[in-house]
Amino acid sequence: MNGVRLSVLPVAADAATVVELAESADRAGIDGVWFGVLGRDPAVAKVDDAYVMVALAGAASRSRDVRLGALLNLAPDRAPLTSAEDIGVLDQASGGRLELGLIPSTEPGWVKRAALVLGAWSDWPVAGHDVVVTPRPAQPRVPRVVLSGADDGSVRGGLQAGALLVDTHRRHAEVIAGERRVLVSTRAVPDGSDIDELGDYVSALRDDVEAAAADEVVASISPAAARDHRFLTLLAGVVAPVLRCPRTDVPVLLFDAVNWWRKRQ
């Protein structure tokens, strides 16, 4: 558990919220900010892959250290190599802080689009042709993960060719798997006013992380929480340390952390 990173995912947020969140997360010490849409939500229909990349470009300009995670659907109405170019530009603009979360689909052609995007800088031959996209990302290999829940064999097999893994783990979270294992938690984060409630939250979250063997937790938060710097400080100063410490140390660390938090009120 010592290496577990803590990131946040604003739900039903707009680009301005994402930019403000990245700046606040940087100051608070949050490890990463993810953005994109999990599933179909009419309220955020405008949040397509292009919108995600624009929002994170703004976030990159207002932050220095926080990792930026792009959840991409790779829909058929957007050229894969255009997405690949955007990824290269954003990774360069952020100084190599970009991470990719691909949301798989059983729709015919998704695996080919994923191969085009991921192969754009890896010298994979695609359809018998070398794919050359510029600019190349700043990172030699942009960290990429794939959202779980796709059980279609063709998706699973196609992704294995790219050293990616689709995994399934449904409880209070979705697991993303790849070079790392990322847990996107759907548990509501307490505000810290009740130590018992906060203790139950952290304990349950630790159980999810251990069951998934995850090395990163992405906490889903509301737009209001995303704009609340004090709330982000709670996550970084209380939740993150408790997640990372040995289980035997949780009660003492939680007590000390909550006391620290209360003194800041």
Phi and psi in degrees as a GROMACS rama.xvg file:
@    title "Ramachandran Plot"
@    xaxis  label "Phi"
@    yaxis  label "Psi"
@TYPE xy
-61.3248  -29.0444  ASN-2
-94.8918  10.2249  GLY-3
-67.0368  126.876  VAL-4
-94.9773  152.45  ARG-5
-118.803  120.716  LEU-6
-125.221  171.173  SER-7
-128.61  150.396  VAL-8
-129.839  107.532  LEU-9
-72.5968  127.664  PRO-10
-93.4161  134.047  VAL-11
55.551  40.2436  ALA-12
-100.662  160.391  ALA-13
-104.035  176.984  ASP-14
-61.437  -39.5245  ALA-15
-61.6943  -38.6171  ALA-16
-65.4396  -40.4868  THR-17
-63.2828  -41.7898  VAL-18
-63.424  -47.1189  VAL-19
-63.6498  -39.2604  GLU-20
-63.1537  -43.0435  LEU-21
-60.4145  -41.5438  ALA-22
-65.0075  -43.9818  GLU-23
-69.4129  -39.4514  SER-24
-63.3301  -36.9585  ALA-25
-59.6306  -47.4161  ASP-26
-66.8403  -36.4393  ARG-27
-77.963  -21.6701  ALA-28
95.268  17.1652  GLY-29
-69.0398  141.762  ILE-30
-73.7117  -36.5271  ASP-31
-155.125  158.532  GLY-32
-125.107  123.71  VAL-33
-106.699  151.248  TRP-34
-147.837  141.104  PHE-35
152.523  -177.106  GLY-36
-117.227  125.038  VAL-37
-96.0123  110.747  LEU-38
84.3901  -172.652  GLY-39
-103.346  120.378  ARG-40
-131.737  108.341  ASP-41
-56.5934  -26.3312  PRO-42
-68.4265  -21.6338  ALA-43
-125.195  37.5863  VAL-44
-61.4992  -26.2206  ALA-45
-73.0008  -13.242  LYS-46
-84.1569  80.2719  VAL-47
-97.1385  -176.401  ASP-48
-60.1195  -38.7013  ASP-49
-63.0892  -41.7799  ALA-50
-64.4504  -41.1106  TYR-51
-58.2979  -46.1779  VAL-52
-66.8174  -38.2891  MET-53
-64.8744  -44.4725  VAL-54
-61.1855  -42.8449  ALA-55
-72.4143  -26.7954  LEU-56
-64.1507  -41.2293  ALA-57
-63.8327  -40.6191  GLY-58
-62.6572  -38.3853  ALA-59
-63.0679  -35.8276  ALA-60
-73.7656  -17.2541  SER-61
-111.215  11.1441  ARG-62
-140.928  164.988  SER-63
-121.535  -39.841  ARG-64
-116.856  -29.0263  ASP-65
-62.4515  137.521  VAL-66
-74.2919  146.912  ARG-67
-117.152  115.877  LEU-68
-104.77  124.471  GLY-69
-103.537  116.034  ALA-70
-89.1671  113.358  LEU-71
-117.877  137.982  LEU-72
-90.1509  -21.7857  ASN-73
53.3739  53.0508  LEU-74
-67.3851  153.711  ALA-75
-68.2875  -14.8392  PRO-76
-85.4684  5.15619  ASP-77
-126.742  126.466  ARG-78
-62.1883  128.797  ALA-79
-57.0409  -39.0258  PRO-80
-72.4075  -24.5912  LEU-81
-66.0486  -42.9154  THR-82
-61.3582  -41.1643  SER-83
-62.4001  -41.5924  ALA-84
-63.2298  -43.4895  GLU-85
-61.1034  -39.0837  ASP-86
-62.9382  -44.0447  ILE-87
-61.4214  -43.8448  GLY-88
-63.862  -45.7044  VAL-89
-67.0648  -37.7011  LEU-90
-67.0415  -38.1953  ASP-91
-64.8053  -45.8005  GLN-92
-65.0147  -30.619  ALA-93
-90.0527  0.0173879  SER-94
72.3764  32.127  GLY-95
80.5578  36.2413  GLY-96
-108.745  6.04612  ARG-97
-81.887  142.993  LEU-98
-131.658  149.873  GLU-99
-113.045  134.946  LEU-100
-121.764  109.861  GLY-101
-93.4101  131.386  LEU-102
-99.8637  104.571  ILE-103
-72.1845  157.017  PRO-104
-137.725  149.368  SER-105
-85.285  1.67527  THR-106
-63.5454  132.619  GLU-107
-55.8175  131.704  PRO-108
103.326  -14.3256  GLY-109
-63.5201  -43.8003  TRP-110
-62.7155  -40.3287  VAL-111
-63.9754  -41.173  LYS-112
-64.1151  -40.7677  ARG-113
-62.3636  -40.3386  ALA-114
-64.5322  -38.1839  ALA-115
-65.0382  -44.2313  LEU-116
-65.8089  -49.6384  VAL-117
-74.8469  -24.1104  LEU-118
-89.1324  -1.1179  GLY-119
-63.5505  -27.4842  ALA-120
-122.979  13.3777  TRP-121
-112.326  8.96174  SER-122
62.0689  27.6322  ASP-123
-74.1726  136.148  TRP-124
-78.3105  124.91  PRO-125
-113.877  120.174  VAL-126
54.1303  37.0031  ALA-127
81.0902  4.8159  GLY-128
-124.367  144.696  HIS-129
-76.2236  135.016  ASP-130
-101.241  122.429  VAL-131
-121.83  118.072  VAL-132
-126.062  136.445  VAL-133
-127.18  151.867  THR-134
-77.0473  155.312  PRO-135
-74.5116  149.964  ARG-136
-60.2717  157.232  PRO-137
-67.7791  -34.2008  ALA-138
-81.3356  138.772  GLN-139
-57.4468  -32.8413  PRO-140
-144.185  108.86  ARG-141
-66.3686  124.775  VAL-142
-56.778  131.503  PRO-143
-136.755  142.943  ARG-144
-137.506  162.042  VAL-145
-124.86  130.487  VAL-146
-64.4025  137.764  LEU-147
-76.069  174.059  SER-148
106.529  -7.88443  GLY-149
-95.1483  112.112  ALA-150
-100.786  -1.38894  ASP-151
-63.046  129.912  ASP-152
-62.652  -33.9676  GLY-153
-69.5583  -35.4368  SER-154
-66.4759  -47.1294  VAL-155
-60.0608  -48.2847  ARG-156
-65.1954  -42.1142  GLY-157
-64.0587  -37.1896  GLY-158
-73.43  -30.3342  LEU-159
-62.4826  -28.0685  GLN-160
-63.5329  -25.4657  ALA-161
-100.379  20.7089  GLY-162
59.9079  33.0527  ALA-163
-113.77  159.906  LEU-164
-133.388  131.005  LEU-165
-97.8408  124.658  VAL-166
-124.943  160.336  ASP-167
-126.067  127.627  THR-168
-155.584  104.478  HIS-169
-118.042  121.827  ARG-170
-152.585  -94.0162  ARG-171
-110.505  20.8114  HIS-172
-161.774  167.064  ALA-173
-114.339  140.16  GLU-174
-99.0648  136.678  VAL-175
-110.419  134.949  ILE-176
-128.488  151.204  ALA-177
174.52  -129.76  GLY-178
-63.9177  -27.9976  GLU-179
-126.076  170.655  ARG-180
-115.426  119.959  ARG-181
-116.117  128.338  VAL-182
-104.087  118.495  LEU-183
-94.1894  106.546  VAL-184
-86.6494  135.582  SER-185
-103  7.63726  THR-186
-70.0237  140.49  ARG-187
-72.7108  131.311  ALA-188
-85.545  122.849  VAL-189
-64.8252  162.593  PRO-190
-87.6639  -1.52297  ASP-191
91.5422  -1.54112  GLY-192
-77.4601  -20.6244  SER-193
-120.485  111.945  ASP-194
-63.9817  -35.108  ILE-195
-67.5531  -42.7232  ASP-196
-63.7217  -42.4108  GLU-197
-66.4275  -39.8947  LEU-198
-62.472  -41.6283  GLY-199
-63.121  -39.7835  ASP-200
-63.1089  -49.642  TYR-201
-64.9886  -40.2129  VAL-202
-62.2122  -45.5448  SER-203
-65.5305  -37.931  ALA-204
-67.112  -39.7269  LEU-205
-61.05  -40.1097  ARG-206
-61.2205  -42.9053  ASP-207
-63.0629  -42.829  ASP-208
-64.5832  -44.4449  VAL-209
-67.6871  -38.6341  GLU-210
-64.2364  -34.3472  ALA-211
-91.4482  -5.21868  ALA-212
51.7645  41.7572  ALA-213
-83.6261  150.659  ALA-214
-116.342  7.65175  ASP-215
-148.706  137.666  GLU-216
-111.629  129.595  VAL-217
-111.117  111.511  VAL-218
-86.9809  122.629  ALA-219
-76.1842  126.687  SER-220
-131.221  157.762  ILE-221
-77.866  162.549  SER-222
-57.9855  -36.1635  PRO-223
-63.9766  -43.823  ALA-224
-65.1025  -35.1698  ALA-225
-64.2594  -25.5324  ALA-226
-95.7867  3.6724  ARG-227
-105.083  102.928  ASP-228
-62.9535  -33.7552  HIS-229
-65.0521  -37.3451  ARG-230
-65.1902  -40.9128  PHE-231
-65.9023  -34.312  LEU-232
-64.2633  -37.1746  THR-233
-60.2424  -45.0902  LEU-234
-61.9524  -47.3135  LEU-235
-73.6481  -36.6848  ALA-236
-90.9406  -20.0738  GLY-237
-118.43  -56.7148  VAL-238
-67.4292  -48.015  VAL-239
-60.0049  -48.6176  ALA-240
-61.5269  -38.35  PRO-241
-68.2669  -34.4438  VAL-242
-65.1705  -32.4466  LEU-243
-90.2483  -16.5575  ARG-244
-85.6038  162.058  CYS-245
-58.9615  147.271  PRO-246
-58.6029  -34.1756  ARG-247
-65.1968  -21.4575  THR-248
-93.4327  -3.41682  ASP-249
-59.1875  -49.6224  VAL-250
-57.7062  -44.9787  PRO-251
-68.3043  -45.5578  VAL-252
-65.5593  -39.2958  LEU-253
-63.8128  -42.6042  LEU-254
-61.149  -47.3213  PHE-255
-64.9731  -41.3238  ASP-256
-66.4606  -41.7372  ALA-257
-67.6971  -38.7963  VAL-258
-60.5562  -42.2155  ASN-259
-60.0678  -41.7719  TRP-260
-65.9848  -42.3662  TRP-261
-64.2353  -34.1958  ARG-262
-67.9939  -21.0302  LYS-263
-83.4374  -10.4041  ARG-264
